Amino acid sequence: MESRWEIATAALRSGVIICPCTTLLVDKDIEYRVQVSGATAFVGDETSVRKVLKVRSRCPTLKRVIQIGGTPSKEVVSFRAALGKVAEDAVFEPLDLKPKDPSLIFFTSGTTGPPKMVLHNQISYPLGMVFESWGVAVLIACRAHAHRQALAFAKAWESVLESLRAGLGQSGMVILRSLELWC
């Protein structure tokens, strides 16, 4: 999905909560995630937008559907067209985000029941990436075979990192939710 990092970075710096989703989700999976998270906007490529439009009528919190690339239908906002309306001299006023303010939503795989929503704050996800990097650095420095599976914390963060990589790196979808809804 073109512009995925641009959108994710802008959303996170603006206090918007994002929920990366894999392209393997079908319409009912998207519907479930929108309903459980209370998402107010959906951003995706042409394929993912077609999926969300099938279930939009059953997602009362969903106010906007934004499409990246292709030619969106009338009820969908074109990302490029909307971006083109922003004044060239527009100034971003950063929010005073606190470490415990929410930033990311992930859903578990749902292997033992419906997927469960996991809300990360402004520090938990970056801290996990620091621990992940630290673990990789230790492995390189020690040149030893490590049993990272024994470290539950490292393993949990590894799965979270993989989830983000999968969601933002494969023409995936991003569900957005306003910060005010959580406060």
Buried (B, 14 or more C-beta within 10 A) or exposed (E): BEBBEEBBEEBBEBBBBBBBBBBEBEBEBBBBBBBBBBBBBBBBBBEBBBBBBEBBEEBEEBEBBBBBBEEBEEEBBBBEEEEEEEEEEEEEEEEEBEEEBBBBBBBBEEEEEEBEBBBBBBBBBBBBEEBBEEBEEEEEEEEEEEEBEEBEEBEEBBEBBEBBEBBBBBBBBBBBBBBEEBE
